[in-house]
Structures are given as structure tokens and as C-alpha cells.
Amino acid sequence: MTNTNVLPPSKRPALLWGLVCLVMAAALLILLPQSRLNSSVLAMLPKQVMGDIPPALNDGFMQRLDRQLVWLVSPGKEANPRVAQEWLTLLQKSAALGDVKGPMDAASQQSWGAFFWQHRNGLIDPDTRARLQNGGEAQAQWILSQLYSAFSGVSGKELQNDPLMLMRGSQLAMAKNGQRLRLMDGWLVTQDPQGNYWYLLHGELAGSSFDMQQTHQLITTLNTLEKDLKTRYPQAQLLSRGTVFYSDYASQQAKQDISTLGVATLLGVILLIVAVFRSLRPLLLCVISIGIGALAGTVATLLIFGELHLMTLVMSMSVIGISADYTLYYLTERMVHGNDVSPWQSLAKVRNALLLALLTTVAAYLIMMLAPFPGIRQMAIFAAIGLSASCLTVLFWHPWLCRGLPVRPVPAMALMLRWLAAWRRNKKLSRGLSVALALFSLAGMSMLRVDDDISQLQALPQHILAQEKAITALTGQSVDQKWFVVYGDSPQQTLRRLEKFTTSLEKAKKDGLISKYRTIPLNSLARQEEDLHLLTTAAPTVTKALQNAGLTTVTPDLNAMPVKVDEWLASPASEGWRLLWLTLENGASGVLVPVEGVKNSAALQEISSYYPCGIAWVDRKNTFDELFALYRYVLTGLLLVALAVIACGAVARLGWRKGFISLVPSVLSLGCGLAVLAISGQAVNLFSLLALVLVLGIGINYTLFFSNPRGTPLTSLLAITLAMLTTLLTLGMLVFSATQAISSFGIVLVSGIFTAFLLSPLAMPDKKRTKK
């Protein structure tokens, strides 16, 4: 038996919506080739994390650091550079990287020495400066100690060319600042406690480390090269470090989530719809509304952000189930009452409930725009626009497309009628279930713990973490991204600020706030002039002391030997330091000052605040953790405000008693979501709160459908059951994600929405309608 069809007066709305869809399809074809799929873990994070640093400097430093790769190659307990040279050759032949550096060849070493020799009066180190400030006697005694030391190796030529030993002083200071690496045969080398030698190599990506396809291709190439190396040298060991390794792992993990969880989701929804409606047309209608929703969401995201983040695609799988709800609610109404009313009369019955449900869900997603994470903002836009387009498709097209849809008996009708009757007649069920869930919520929430650790954003692979820790232990160069940034409008202003700030760094080290800091071995032109004056003043005393010791041919060169930033950066002398300096096209410059052994991040932040401008403390992880906590508080407040608004709306629409009763499912769905999260052993964080926002936005749809005065409880129950099952099929897949943040997101959503479904009959009208 088929439904009756009464044509509406105009096809114009449907045609206009079709035109809009064509425009969106054309926009997608234009935008897609210009856009990219971003797999960057860092791109998900807030950008405003480096204090008052100019954004261009911030971005420049971050992009440069993200392109870096480091390797340590070990031949074993014998110091033999052949293995490291082989790895360098393999990397260079592969052309996988923009730049790879290994040993400093003879020509580079000669250029390096020549630069220091030619600018020795301008590259005076802090220790030499301190000796000169005490008069020439201290410097003279130091020179004599170097001459008479059996291990210093001072040659007659060195003494003749540089009698004040300024070049030796600066090189010793750099060696002390260079941590655990030493120069052997042109290579930077370190040793582990077992006596194995490790040779350092450094590489840089040619482009972005977050182009998913290029990144995976690079990692695949590096893995192949490592196998080739170990085939030739079975005893060789290789350690790797770089952001690109984490990005590739994250992108492949997300890709796996999409392929496995996404396929399972779609198959589940397809089987459910076909089983209930016993027809392929409802499935086609669901695909149309979901497809147009995905089209609109993608276009809006690309227009606003210019790219799609991989995490957006993973988390937007949840939108599939929600967008299908609108089609299912309308089709359920048609399946039950298709013999009695036309498609447009059915639409009139459900239109207000659909629009109200859309409004609450979109509002829930748009609240996510307050989160400081680009990936979550993308998902919010994708979902809000996509769900709106799906709902409009149902309103404009489905009355036309469902004509002739067979009317079927309601599946499990007897069971659903008994369930509805139990809710109406058995107060023990309605009250008992509510009380039981309330007690469960309180018991579970008493076990809650809070954890704002940003590392939950990504399932960190242990094998990559282990290599990173090993490299840190061997080189002493940590990657925990704790540093000061000194910046200014020009290179010289930046250097002057750095020199002034060094006194604060020394005090922090003396007070035990840090164990070590690294500053670039370069002086401002003003400091170089001061140093030259110190040299000129101290030289006679030094010369006299050395002559008294029997060194008669002491004639120091006291001419100015200025070093400018550009010259230093272009020379081999800046090798290993260039990453710490950045100059923009407008001359604005910045320099990083990495620190180690941080005991109190807040105290270092306070030190930077002593300076009115030009100094900023950066502890990226701590800053992100604080942002997590801040936005968790913000979302908690917004949830309470949303509950208050929903309560006011329910009371205004249904009266005091029924209004507050209809609020019970919303409140308990939030409580049960948190309780299940606590019982599962996971902590509350920003993502848990974001999930609660969706639980509120989606779960309230069920009470809205039940409280629809133009609908019937049986139709509402069938529609809500289908909506709940499709939502669980989609959101439930997130529970199985390997990323803890997404998994906890899914746990809260699934448990909260299932609770909202269980309690939704509380919103049924007091009197039964005559129609089923």
C-alpha cells in the first residue's frame, strides 16, 4: 500500500535549494585543488602561546623548528665515522630532504678558523670580558696558565698571531656552551655510558612537515634507507628525532580511524535503515541529506580556514548520525501515517520539532568555536553548516522525493507500545529509573579526576618517544620547548636586549631556577666597541706581565674587528646556532634562549615580566595545559548557562511541573556521561566538556521530539530509537580511537546520549493523542 500524494502549490523552494547545492558543488571544485589536508599536531594547537612576541616571529620560529630532523648514528665502541658517512650519503642521494649536514670538511674548518681570527676582537666571550674588566693582570695570568698547561696545546704560531688568546677564549666558551658534543674528525660526536660512539647529523625539510602525502613518503623513504644502512653495517644503531615523525604517526593513525571506524559506521547505518524501512529509497534519502550536509560543511570549512585538518574528518564522522536523524524522523512519520496524510502534511507536523532540534544542536556546536583549537573550530563550522544543510534538504526536497514510499508496519510495535504504556502508568519506572541514574551519576562523579595534559591530543608512539629521550640524554639538547625569546625592531636592538637580559639569566641559574642556558656567541656592535676599549686599556698590563714571564715578542692587534649579524649568519661560525636567530624582511629580529632544568615555570614568567618589552618566557606545554584548564572552566560555565536557558524555555513552553520534568533527561545525561568516563578510568578535560556540549545539544532533540504536540508518542519513540542507534553507531566508533582525547570524547557522548534516550519519554504529553 502506498501513501496519498497532494502536490504543494510551488516547486520554487526545492528548485532554489537545488541551485544553492549546485553553487556549493562548483565552489568545492574550485576550492579543493587550492586546499590541503593538514595532519599537523601543532596546527591543532592555539597560536597565541608565545606571549607578546610578534606573530610573524612566532610563526617563523615554529615553522623552522618543525622542519628540523636530527640523527645520531653509532658504529659501536670504536670511533669510526664510516657508518655515519654512509648514512649521510644515503640521505643525500635520496633527495628526500632540502638540506643534510654531517661533518665539517677541511675547507669549512679553515673558513671557520679564519672567521674567528679575522673578528677575534669583536667575538670576545663573557669569561674573557670579566677578566679584562678586572684589569689586564687576570687575563695575563689566564694566558700563562694556558701556556704552562700540559693539555692546552698552545703553539708558538698561535701565541704570535693572537698573544691575548682571544680566539682561544671564545672557542673554549663555545665548547662549554655546546653541552656534551665534541669535535672529532670534523664530526660532532658523543658517547653513551656503555662506551658507544654516536655521530650527529642534521637535516631540514624542503617544505612543510605537515603535507600528509609528502610526509608519509619521506618517512617511508627514511625507513627504507635505515634498512639499507643496517644491511651493510649490521652493528649500526640509528636514532631519529623530528616533528615530522609525530605528524606522520598521527596522520596514519587518523587515516586508520577513518578507514576502519568510518566504514563500520556507514555499514551499520545502512543495515539499520534497510532493516527498519525494508526499502532502499530511505537509504538513498539519507545519503542525499548526509551528502549535501558534508558538501556544505566542507565548502564552509575551506572558505573560512583554507584547509581541512585530519582530526576534523575523524571527529566529523559523528555528524553522519546526527544529520541522518532529520531524514529518519520525517521518514518515520511517513511510514506510520503515510496512508492518512500527504508528504507536506507530514512535514508540517514535524517541521517545528526539526527546526528546534537543529537550532539546539547547531548552538551546541557553535559553542565549540570558543575553544582555542583550530581543529575543533573546524569541526564546529563543519557540523553547524553541514547539519543545517541536511535539515534544509529534508524540508525542501524530501516531501517530493518520498512520494510513493511504501507504508510499512512499525517494527517491534507491540514492544514499543508496552514501553510507552509502562512510562505512562508505572510511576516506579519513571521515578525509579531517574533516581537510579541520579545515584549512579553521583557515585561516578565522586571518582572524577581532572587532567589538562595536552599530550592527550595525540597517542604518542613509544618507539619515537624512546628515541627522542635517548637523543636528549646523549646530546643534552632537550626538545621540551622551554625558552626565552628576546626580540626587537632590529638585529642590534635584539642583541642589546639579550646582553642586558643575560644578568637575569645568571641570577636565575644561581638561584636554582634553571640549571643551564644557551645564548648565541655574538655581541652587539655597542658591546664590541666597549670590549675594544677594555682591550686597549688592559693590553699594556697584559703585555708587561707576559714580557716579565719571558715572552718578549708580544704585539697584540688592537684594531676594531666588527662582526655584523648578517656576516656571522653567513659564516661557518654560526653553524649550530642559526636556528636560534630569525630576522624578518622588515628588520625585526628575535633570538631563542633555550634553558634546562626548569624548576618553576611561573618564576621564569615573572622574570620576563620585569622587562617592559622585548623579553618573553615560553613554556609551550605549560601554556597549553593552562589554556586547557581555562577553557574547561569557560565551557563548564557555558553548560550551566545553557541548562538555565533550556529550563526557562521548557517552563515557558510546558509549565513549571512538566518543564522541570523535561529537564531531567538533559541533566542526568550530563551526569551519566561524566560518571561512565570516571568509571572507565579516564580524567575530565576540555574534550570531555566539549562532548557534554554535544550531549546536551543532541540529547535534547529526543525530548523535543517526544514533547512535539503535533506528533504521536509511537512515531516519536520509533524516530528517537532510530536516531539513537545511528548516533551510537557513529559516535560509538570514536570510543575505539587510539587517541585518548577522541576516545574520552566518544565515551562521554555515547553514555550521555544513551541516558538521554532512556529518559526521553518523561517529556511525553500528559494525554494520549487519538492517532498512533
C-alpha positions, 0 to 999 in steps of 0.5 A, spaced: 500 500 500 502 506 498 501 513 501 496 519 498 500 524 494 497 532 494 502 536 490 504 543 494 502 549 490 510 551 488 516 547 486 520 554 487 523 552 494 526 545 492 528 548 485 532 554 489 535 549 494 537 545 488 541 551 485 544 553 492 547 545 492 549 546 485 553 553 487 556 549 493 558 543 488 562 548 483 565 552 489 568 545 492 571 544 485 574 550 485 576 550 492 579 543 493 585 543 488 587 550 492 586 546 499 590 541 503 589 536 508 593 538 514 595 532 519 599 537 523 599 536 531 601 543 532 596 546 527 591 543 532 594 547 537 592 555 539 597 560 536 597 565 541 602 561 546 608 565 545 606 571 549 607 578 546 612 576 541 610 578 534 606 573 530 610 573 524 616 571 529 612 566 532 610 563 526 617 563 523 620 560 529 615 554 529 615 553 522 623 552 522 623 548 528 618 543 525 622 542 519 628 540 523 630 532 523 636 530 527 640 523 527 645 520 531 648 514 528 653 509 532 658 504 529 659 501 536 665 502 541 670 504 536 670 511 533 669 510 526 665 515 522 664 510 516 657 508 518 655 515 519 658 517 512 654 512 509 648 514 512 649 521 510 650 519 503 644 515 503 640 521 505 643 525 500 642 521 494 635 520 496 633 527 495 628 526 500 630 532 504 632 540 502 638 540 506 643 534 510 649 536 514 654 531 517 661 533 518 665 539 517 670 538 511 677 541 511 675 547 507 669 549 512 674 548 518 679 553 515 673 558 513 671 557 520 678 558 523 679 564 519 672 567 521 674 567 528 681 570 527 679 575 522 673 578 528 677 575 534 676 582 537 669 583 536 667 575 538 670 576 545 666 571 550 663 573 557 669 569 561 674 573 557 670 580 558 670 579 566 677 578 566 679 584 562 674 588 566 678 586 572 684 589 569 689 586 564 693 582 570 687 576 570 687 575 563 695 575 563 695 570 568 689 566 564 694 566 558 700 563 562 696 558 565 694 556 558 701 556 556 704 552 562 698 547 561 700 540 559 693 539 555 692 546 552 696 545 546 698 552 545 703 553 539 708 558 538 704 560 531 698 561 535 701 565 541 704 570 535 698 571 531 693 572 537 698 573 544 691 575 548 688 568 546 682 571 544 680 566 539 682 561 544 677 564 549 671 564 545 672 557 542 673 554 549 666 558 551 663 555 545 665 548 547 662 549 554 656 552 551 655 546 546 653 541 552 656 534 551 658 534 543 665 534 541 669 535 535 672 529 532 674 528 525 670 534 523 664 530 526 660 532 532 660 526 536 658 523 543 658 517 547 653 513 551 655 510 558 656 503 555 662 506 551 658 507 544 660 512 539 654 516 536 655 521 530 650 527 529 647 529 523 642 534 521 637 535 516 631 540 514 625 539 510 624 542 503 617 544 505 612 543 510 612 537 515 605 537 515 603 535 507 600 528 509 602 525 502 609 528 502 610 526 509 608 519 509 613 518 503 619 521 506 618 517 512 617 511 508 623 513 504 627 514 511 625 507 513 627 504 507 634 507 507 635 505 515 634 498 512 639 499 507 644 502 512 643 496 517 644 491 511 651 493 510 653 495 517 649 490 521 652 493 528 649 500 526 644 503 531 640 509 528 636 514 532 631 519 529 628 525 532 623 530 528 616 533 528 615 530 522 615 523 525 609 525 530 605 528 524 606 522 520 604 517 526 598 521 527 596 522 520 596 514 519 593 513 525 587 518 523 587 515 516 586 508 520 580 511 524 577 513 518 578 507 514 576 502 519 571 506 524 568 510 518 566 504 514 563 500 520 559 506 521 556 507 514 555 499 514 551 499 520 547 505 518 545 502 512 543 495 515 539 499 520 535 503 515 534 497 510 532 493 516 527 498 519 524 501 512 525 494 508 526 499 502 532 502 499 529 509 497 530 511 505 537 509 504 538 513 498 534 519 502 539 519 507 545 519 503 542 525 499 541 529 506 548 526 509 551 528 502 549 535 501 550 536 509 558 534 508 558 538 501 556 544 505 560 543 511 566 542 507 565 548 502 564 552 509 570 549 512 575 551 506 572 558 505 573 560 512 580 556 514 583 554 507 584 547 509 581 541 512 585 538 518 585 530 519 582 530 526 576 534 523 574 528 518 575 523 524 571 527 529 566 529 523 564 522 522 559 523 528 555 528 524 553 522 519 548 520 525 546 526 527 544 529 520 541 522 518 536 523 524 532 529 520 531 524 514 529 518 519 524 522 523 520 525 517 521 518 514 518 515 520 512 519 520 511 517 513 511 510 514 506 510 520 501 515 517 503 515 510 496 512 508 492 518 512 496 524 510 500 527 504 508 528 504 507 536 506 502 534 511 507 530 514 512 535 514 508 540 517 507 536 523 514 535 524 517 541 521 517 545 528 520 539 532 526 539 526 527 546 526 528 546 534 532 540 534 537 543 529 537 550 532 539 546 539 544 542 536 547 547 531 548 552 538 551 546 541 556 546 536 557 553 535 559 553 542 565 549 540 568 555 536 570 558 543 575 553 544 582 555 542 583 549 537 583 550 530 581 543 529 575 543 533 573 550 530 573 546 524 569 541 526 564 546 529 563 550 522 563 543 519 557 540 523 553 547 524 553 548 516 553 541 514 547 539 519 543 545 517 544 543 510 541 536 511 535 539 515 534 544 509 534 538 504 529 534 508 524 540 508 525 542 501 526 536 497 524 530 501 516 531 501 517 530 493 522 525 493 518 520 498 512 520 494 510 513 493 514 510 499 511 504 501 507 504 508 510 499 512 508 496 519 512 499 525 517 494 527 517 491 534 510 495 535 507 491 540 514 492 544 514 499 543 507 500 545 508 496 552 514 501 553 510 507 552 504 504 556 509 502 562 512 510 562 505 512 562 502 508 568 508 505 572 510 511 576 516 506 579 519 506 572 519 513 571 521 515 578 525 509 579 529 509 573 531 517 574 533 516 581 537 510 579 541 514 574 541 520 579 545 515 584 549 512 579 551 519 576 553 521 583 557 515 585 561 516 578 562 523 579 565 522 586 571 518 582 572 524 577 579 526 576 581 532 572 587 532 567 589 538 562 595 534 559 595 536 552 599 530 550 592 527 550 591 530 543 595 525 540 597 517 542 604 518 542 608 512 539 613 509 544 618 507 539 619 515 537 618 517 544 624 512 546 628 515 541 627 522 542 629 521 550 635 517 548 637 523 543 636 528 549 640 524 554 646 523 549 646 530 546 643 534 552 639 538 547 632 537 550 626 538 545 621 540 551 620 547 548 622 551 554 625 558 552 626 565 552 625 569 546 628 576 546 626 580 540 626 587 537 625 592 531 632 590 529 638 585 529 642 590 534 636 592 538 635 584 539 642 583 541 642 589 546 636 586 549 639 579 550 646 582 553 642 586 558 637 580 559 643 575 560 644 578 568 637 575 569 639 569 566 645 568 571 641 570 577 636 565 575 641 559 574 644 561 581 638 561 584 636 554 582 631 556 577 634 553 571 640 549 571 643 551 564 642 556 558 644 557 551 645 564 548 648 565 541 656 567 541 655 574 538 655 581 541 652 587 539 656 592 535 655 597 542 658 591 546 664 590 541 666 597 541 666 597 549 670 590 549 675 594 544 676 599 549 677 594 555 682 591 550 686 597 549 686 599 556 688 592 559 693 590 553 699 594 556 698 590 563 697 584 559 703 585 555 708 587 561 706 581 565 707 576 559 714 580 557 716 579 565 714 571 564 719 571 558 715 572 552 718 578 549 715 578 542 708 580 544 704 585 539 697 584 540 692 587 534 688 592 537 684 594 531 676 594 531 674 587 528 666 588 527 662 582 526 655 584 523 649 579 524 648 578 517 656 576 516 656 571 522 649 568 519 653 567 513 659 564 516 661 557 518 661 560 525 654 560 526 653 553 524 649 550 530 646 556 532 642 559 526 636 556 528 636 560 534 636 567 530 630 569 525 630 576 522 624 578 518 624 582 511 622 588 515 628 588 520 625 585 526 629 580 529 628 575 535 633 570 538 631 563 542 634 562 549 633 555 550 634 553 558 634 546 562 632 544 568 626 548 569 624 548 576 618 553 576 615 555 570 611 561 573 618 564 576 621 564 569 614 568 567 615 573 572 622 574 570 620 576 563 615 580 566 620 585 569 622 587 562 617 592 559 618 589 552 622 585 548 623 579 553 618 573 553 618 566 557 615 560 553 613 554 556 609 551 550 606 545 554 605 549 560 601 554 556 597 549 553 595 545 559 593 552 562 589 554 556 586 547 557 584 548 564 581 555 562 577 553 557 574 547 561 572 552 566 569 557 560 565 551 557 563 548 564 560 555 565 557 555 558 553 548 560 550 551 566 548 557 562 545 553 557 541 548 562 538 555 565 536 557 558 533 550 556 529 550 563 526 557 562 524 555 555 521 548 557 517 552 563 515 557 558 513 552 553 510 546 558 509 549 565 513 549 571 511 541 573 512 538 566 518 543 564 522 541 570 520 534 568 523 535 561 529 537 564 531 531 567 533 527 561 538 533 559 541 533 566 542 526 568 545 525 561 550 530 563 551 526 569 551 519 566 556 521 561 561 524 566 560 518 571 561 512 565 568 516 563 570 516 571 568 509 571 572 507 565 578 510 568 579 516 564 580 524 567 575 530 565 578 535 560 576 540 555 574 534 550 570 531 555 566 538 556 566 539 549 562 532 548 557 534 554 556 540 549 554 535 544 550 531 549 546 536 551 545 539 544 543 532 541 540 529 547 535 534 547 532 533 540 529 526 543 525 530 548 523 535 543 521 530 539 517 526 544 514 533 547 512 535 539 504 536 540 503 535 533 506 528 533 504 521 536 508 518 542 509 511 537 512 515 531 516 519 536 519 513 540 520 509 533 524 516 530 528 517 537 530 509 537 532 510 530 536 516 531 539 513 537 542 507 534 545 511 528 548 516 533 551 510 537 553 507 531 557 513 529 559 516 535 560 509 538 566 508 533 570 514 536 570 510 543 575 505 539 580 511 537 587 510 539 587 517 541 585 518 548 582 525 547 577 522 541 576 516 545 574 520 552 570 524 547 566 518 544 565 515 551 562 521 554 557 522 548 555 515 547 553 514 555 550 521 555 546 520 549 544 513 551 541 516 558 538 521 554 534 516 550 532 512 556 529 518 559 526 521 553 519 519 554 518 523 561 517 529 556 511 525 553 504 529 553 500 528 559 494 525 554 494 520 549 493 523 542 487 519 538 492 517 532 498 512 533 
